[in-house]
């Protein structure tokens, strides 16, 4: 435990941090003084010497700190190598080979997370102090040289002069050595007193006189001079016997006084340190050389293998990986410092060991480490900014409602220093780290978009909300990172991944997937609930979803960044997984945009037209199966008699398959029309929002009649403002280039015209109804025959409304006997399709008069009124006349309410007086089809109905 406290860096980090901070402040202060001294002219000599001496002392202290800190790392490294861990973690170790086991014990598993942080922090201190001193070498060199020159000249001109006149005056041999020392290193050029010192007595030359005649210069002694001075001091002290007891400066037998001996000893050791001061750059390189942390030759020999250790066993990479995995905000800016260990080890291998193969091994490991660093660094940056984007877009009410809402807030990290790294020196090569991060970030965004699109392609149409949420998060992430890196445009990326870069391409992966899902899954397998305005999957129509293959699981940062945010968004997206409604339609409109949405609308209209065409022979077959004469239901037999009559009329048992196919065709047509109505609702809301935003700029104000009118007759307020500003600028003589303002004014006028044209946008639902009406015109003669007598023949009519009336009664009756048989498969889409077709064919009144269900309800109402009129006083004793018919009666009432709702919507969105239609006079005589003048709308280009 005592050894551990002494050798582990973790136990000394408090002292080391204090030393680092204190030295950094004092070194910066000394540098400021040096800069002030450089900029001042005629500075005082004493003040200048004090500043330079302070600079010299600070550099010496810096060398001592670097030496002590590097020694700490040496000691800990040796202590760790001599005390390997006993049992490495089995859960983390994925290798069973015993070859790597010894080295893993001393390096990979022998450093805790706290020790790695402390080691990384100390390496950062060493490299930062060394780099700070290295950058100031030219500024401090003159001060160091002058200080060393002053120290040497003070000793050889002052102290040696005193020794020559006192101690060594009668010792000719020793006096000769001192004279040689003065001759070798004395600088008399800056000294005005050049007389022979032996001619002056000690009393005649005072200390003030010597100081006044000595002028130090920034001329440092050479290495040869320093070595010669050291040799002469040794000769002087030892007398040629270097092995005398007590050391070199012990009790000297030469008779040198103790005070002079101490001066010689002090100057001797100063000379040895002068060599390191003069070789400033090499000394800093030696003190900051930590390449020994990479070398593991002993374990290579003991394991009898070549350099085959995994990258996880490399101590420099361990430190880099620790920074990435811990995501410590205080260490992120030092993430490249451990890579400098590779530079130190490579320099040591080439210059000291002179082994090229060892350098090649280091270079191979550096390539792998740097690639992993850039990859993981991109993932960390991408994950952080994506988590921030997801946290920003997360509903604040959801966050506040959670008890642990703090987990959805992202801890701040700063990557500014990393984004600014354009020149990273590794093994003598300059690498633009910012450029590499930008390239990989662009690739990462494209991979993420491709993953989200692929995940959507493996799911059903209900996943469009989740896709839109994830793409919104990705877009905000792109905006955040684009403030620091020159990324490709997000619209360019998403267009590239959707494969619609061409200007004439109006399709995309999303639109193709949406249409494919609507054809193969949505229209066949989803049923409509008109009350909730939602489509839900039918339990019996889920065969397509069971055949889907599971999407590949992506990396965590491909979703929402952090696990908590991903789970939150998946929970929110799960709310939209079991239905398709207004939120999904908003997502579809946003994802497709104005470029791809018309393609979906046209494909859906073509699908409606093809379904109508395919349904014609099936409807004809059902028409042929009807009896020649179909009369009104009699009130005499009550509802039981009516049911029997309807069963006699609807003899479709042999055509049950055709009946089911027609119902499914009607269901798909109705689902498509209702999908259009949802799209129309969303587009109108979006258009209203855009109108409210652009109306003030276009000068649109509400009129007295409630209609919008233009407050300005000619120009809009926006163009008027820019035109006035352009005129003022162009008329000013100080304007050098008025053409740019003129271009801006013209662009404003073009923008105003563009926004004005968008105000009168059409209705998608009206377009769909007009298109459906034009498609029905081709089959009008088969579904709506003109009476031969000129009057409506109630009994012989077999128009479409008769077929739909029979179909409606059939599946309503089936829902009574087996509710899960038909009703679940059809929903409310059949009513939407049937009512729309009847309305566009002009058969609404015919249907309301002759529908079997409506007649059945009329009979039930009359029967109820009759029974209530003649019932006994005690109503509790009267039998229930509708026993067994409650379910079907309620189903018929719901169907009538739904039909009325659809007809009212059609009358509002597609008025008969504006279209070609058929009506019935109160007398019962038909009003033949005739063309009414259309109003100004977006559907005049549709094919018109021909005259009867």
Rosetta blueprint (number, residue, H / E / L):
1 X L
2 X H
3 X H
4 X H
5 X H
6 X H
7 X H
8 X L
9 X H
10 X H
11 X H
12 X H
13 X H
14 X H
15 X H
16 X H
17 X H
18 X H
19 X H
20 X H
21 X H
22 X H
23 X H
24 X H
25 X H
26 X H
27 X H
28 X H
29 X H
30 X H
31 X H
32 X H
33 X H
34 X H
35 X H
36 X H
37 X H
38 X H
39 X H
40 X L
41 X L
42 X L
43 X L
44 X L
45 X H
46 X H
47 X H
48 X H
49 X H
50 X H
51 X H
52 X H
53 X H
54 X H
55 X H
56 X H
57 X H
58 X H
59 X H
60 X H
61 X H
62 X H
63 X H
64 X H
65 X H
66 X H
67 X H
68 X H
69 X H
70 X H
71 X H
72 X H
73 X H
74 X H
75 X H
76 X H
77 X H
78 X H
79 X H
80 X H
81 X H
82 X H
83 X L
84 X L
85 X L
86 X L
87 X L
88 X L
89 X L
90 X L
91 X L
92 X L
93 X L
94 X L
95 X L
96 X L
97 X L
98 X H
99 X H
100 X H
101 X H
102 X H
103 X H
104 X H
105 X H
106 X H
107 X H
108 X H
109 X L
110 X L
111 X L
112 X L
113 X H
114 X H
115 X H
116 X H
117 X H
118 X H
119 X H
120 X H
121 X H
122 X H
123 X H
124 X H
125 X H
126 X H
127 X H
128 X H
129 X H
130 X H
131 X H
132 X H
133 X H
134 X H
135 X H
136 X L
137 X H
138 X H
139 X H
140 X H
141 X H
142 X H
143 X H
144 X H
145 X H
146 X H
147 X H
148 X H
149 X H
150 X H
151 X H
152 X H
153 X H
154 X H
155 X H
156 X H
157 X H
158 X H
159 X H
160 X H
161 X H
162 X H
163 X H
164 X H
165 X H
166 X L
167 X L
168 X L
169 X L
170 X L
171 X L
172 X H
173 X H
174 X H
175 X H
176 X H
177 X H
178 X H
179 X H
180 X H
181 X H
182 X H
183 X H
184 X H
185 X H
186 X L
187 X L
188 X L
189 X L
190 X L
191 X L
192 X L
193 X L
194 X L
195 X L
196 X L
197 X H
198 X H
199 X H
200 X L
201 X L
202 X L
203 X L
204 X L
205 X L
206 X L
207 X H
208 X H
209 X H
210 X H
211 X H
212 X H
213 X L
214 X L
215 X L
216 X L
217 X L
218 X L
219 X L
220 X L
221 X L
222 X L
223 X H
224 X H
225 X H
226 X H
227 X H
228 X H
229 X H
230 X H
231 X H
232 X H
233 X H
234 X H
235 X H
236 X H
237 X H
238 X H
239 X L
240 X L
241 X L
242 X L
243 X L
244 X L
245 X L
246 X L
247 X L
248 X L
249 X L
250 X L
251 X L
252 X L
253 X L
254 X L
255 X L
256 X L
257 X L
258 X H
259 X H
260 X H
261 X H
262 X H
263 X H
264 X H
265 X H
266 X H
267 X H
268 X H
269 X H
270 X H
271 X H
272 X H
273 X H
274 X H
275 X H
276 X H
277 X H
278 X H
279 X L
280 X H
281 X H
282 X H
283 X H
284 X H
285 X H
286 X H
287 X H
288 X L
289 X L
290 X L
291 X H
292 X H
293 X H
294 X L
295 X L
296 X L
297 X H
298 X H
299 X H
300 X H
301 X H
302 X H
303 X H
304 X L
305 X L
306 X L
307 X L
308 X L
309 X L
310 X L
311 X H
312 X H
313 X H
314 X L
315 X H
316 X H
317 X H
318 X H
319 X H
320 X H
321 X H
322 X H
323 X H
324 X H
325 X H
326 X H
327 X L
328 X L
329 X L
330 X L
331 X L
332 X H
333 X H
334 X H
335 X L
336 X L
337 X H
338 X H
339 X H
340 X H
341 X H
342 X H
343 X H
344 X H
345 X H
346 X H
347 X H
348 X H
349 X H
350 X H
351 X H
352 X H
353 X L
354 X L
355 X L
356 X H
357 X H
358 X H
359 X H
360 X H
361 X H
362 X H
363 X H
364 X H
365 X H
366 X H
367 X H
368 X H
369 X H
370 X H
371 X H
372 X H
373 X H
374 X H
375 X H
376 X H
377 X H
378 X H
379 X H
380 X H
381 X H
382 X H
383 X H
384 X H
385 X H
386 X H
387 X H
388 X H
389 X H
390 X H
391 X H
392 X H
393 X H
394 X L
395 X L
396 X H
397 X H
398 X H
399 X H
400 X H
401 X H
402 X L
403 X L
404 X L
405 X H
406 X H
407 X H
408 X H
409 X L
410 X L
411 X L
412 X L
413 X L
414 X L
415 X L
416 X H
417 X H
418 X H
419 X H
420 X L
421 X L
422 X L
423 X L
424 X E
425 X E
426 X E
427 X L
428 X L
429 X E
430 X E
431 X E
432 X L
433 X H
434 X H
435 X H
436 X H
437 X H
438 X H
439 X H
440 X H
441 X H
442 X H
443 X H
444 X H
445 X H
446 X H
447 X H
448 X H
449 X H
450 X H
451 X H
452 X H
453 X H
454 X H
455 X H
456 X H
457 X H
458 X L
459 X L
460 X L
461 X H
462 X H
463 X H
464 X H
465 X H
466 X H
467 X H
468 X H
469 X H
470 X H
471 X H
472 X H
473 X H
474 X H
475 X H
476 X H
477 X H
478 X H
479 X H
480 X H
481 X H
482 X H
483 X L
484 X L
485 X L
486 X L
487 X L
488 X L
489 X L
490 X H
491 X H
492 X H
493 X H
494 X H
495 X H
496 X H
497 X H
498 X L
499 X L
500 X L
501 X L
502 X L
503 X L
504 X L
505 X L
506 X L
507 X L
508 X L
509 X H
510 X H
511 X H
512 X H
513 X H
514 X H
515 X H
516 X H
517 X H
518 X H
519 X H
520 X H
521 X H
522 X H
523 X H
524 X H
525 X H
526 X E
527 X E
528 X E
529 X E
530 X L
531 X L
532 X L
533 X L
534 X E
535 X E
536 X E
537 X E
538 X L
539 X H
540 X H
541 X H
542 X L
543 X H
544 X H
545 X H
546 X H
547 X L
548 X L
549 X L
550 X L
551 X L
552 X L
553 X L
554 X L
555 X L
556 X H
557 X H
558 X H
559 X L
560 X L
561 X L
562 X L
563 X H
564 X H
565 X H
566 X H
567 X H
568 X H
569 X H
570 X H
571 X H
572 X H
573 X H
574 X H
575 X L
576 X L
577 X L
578 X L
579 X L
580 X E
581 X L
582 X H
583 X H
584 X H
585 X H
586 X H
587 X H
588 X H
589 X H
590 X H
591 X H
592 X H
593 X H
594 X H
595 X H
596 X H
597 X H
598 X H
599 X H
600 X H
601 X H
602 X H
603 X H
604 X H
605 X H
606 X H
607 X H
608 X H
609 X H
610 X H
611 X H
612 X H
613 X H
614 X H
615 X H
616 X H
617 X H
618 X H
619 X H
620 X H
621 X H
622 X H
623 X H
624 X H
625 X H
626 X L
627 X L
628 X L
629 X L
630 X L
631 X L
632 X L
633 X L
634 X L
635 X L
636 X L
637 X L
638 X H
639 X H
640 X H
641 X H
642 X H
643 X H
644 X H
645 X H
646 X H
647 X H
648 X H
649 X H
650 X L
651 X L
652 X L
653 X H
654 X H
655 X H
656 X H
657 X H
658 X H
659 X H
660 X H
661 X H
662 X H
663 X H
664 X H
665 X H
666 X H
667 X H
668 X H
669 X H
670 X H
671 X H
672 X H
673 X H
674 X H
675 X H
676 X H
677 X H
678 X H
679 X H
680 X H
681 X H
682 X H
683 X H
684 X H
685 X H
686 X H
687 X H
688 X H
689 X H
690 X H
691 X H
692 X H
693 X H
694 X H
695 X H
696 X H
697 X H
698 X H
699 X L
700 X E
701 X E
702 X E
703 X L
704 X L
705 X L
706 X L
707 X L
708 X E
709 X E
710 X E
711 X L
712 X L
713 X L
714 X L
715 X L
716 X L
717 X H
718 X H
719 X H
720 X H
721 X H
722 X H
723 X H
724 X H
725 X H
726 X H
727 X H
728 X H
729 X H
730 X H
731 X H
732 X L
733 X L
734 X L
735 X L
736 X L
737 X L
738 X L
739 X H
740 X H
741 X H
742 X H
743 X H
744 X H
745 X H
746 X H
747 X H
748 X H
749 X H
750 X H
751 X H
752 X H
753 X H
754 X H
755 X H
756 X H
757 X H
758 X L
759 X L
760 X L
761 X L
762 X L
763 X L
764 X H
765 X H
766 X H
767 X H
768 X H
769 X H
770 X H
771 X H
772 X H
773 X H
774 X H
775 X H
776 X H
777 X H
778 X L
779 X L
780 X H
781 X H
782 X H
783 X H
784 X L
785 X L
786 X L
787 X L
788 X L
789 X L
790 X L
791 X E
792 X L
793 X L
794 X L
795 X L
796 X L
797 X L
798 X L
799 X L
800 X H
801 X H
802 X H
803 X H
804 X H
805 X H
806 X H
807 X H
808 X H
809 X H
810 X H
811 X H
812 X H
813 X H
814 X H
815 X H
816 X H
817 X H
818 X L
819 X L
820 X L
821 X L
822 X L
823 X H
824 X H
825 X H
826 X H
827 X E
828 X L
829 X H
830 X H
831 X H
832 X H
833 X H
834 X H
835 X H
836 X H
837 X H
838 X H
839 X H
840 X H
841 X L
842 X L
843 X L
844 X H
845 X H
846 X H
847 X H
848 X H
849 X H
850 X H
851 X L
852 X H
853 X H
854 X H
855 X H
856 X H
857 X H
858 X H
859 X H
860 X H
861 X H
862 X H
863 X H
864 X H
865 X H
866 X H
867 X H
868 X H
869 X H
870 X H
871 X L
872 X L
873 X L
874 X L
875 X H
876 X H
877 X H
878 X L
879 X L
880 X L
881 X L
882 X L
883 X L
884 X L
885 X L
886 X H
887 X H
888 X H
889 X H
890 X H
891 X H
892 X H
893 X H
894 X H
895 X H
896 X H
897 X H
898 X H
899 X H
900 X H
901 X H
902 X H
903 X H
904 X H
905 X H
906 X H
907 X H
908 X H
909 X H
910 X L
911 X L
912 X H
913 X H
914 X H
915 X L
916 X L
917 X E
918 X E
919 X E
920 X E
921 X L
922 X L
923 X L
924 X L
925 X E
926 X E
927 X E
928 X E
929 X E
930 X E
931 X L
932 X L
933 X L
934 X L
935 X L
936 X L
937 X L
938 X L
939 X L
940 X L
941 X L
942 X L
943 X L
944 X L
945 X L
946 X L
947 X L
948 X L
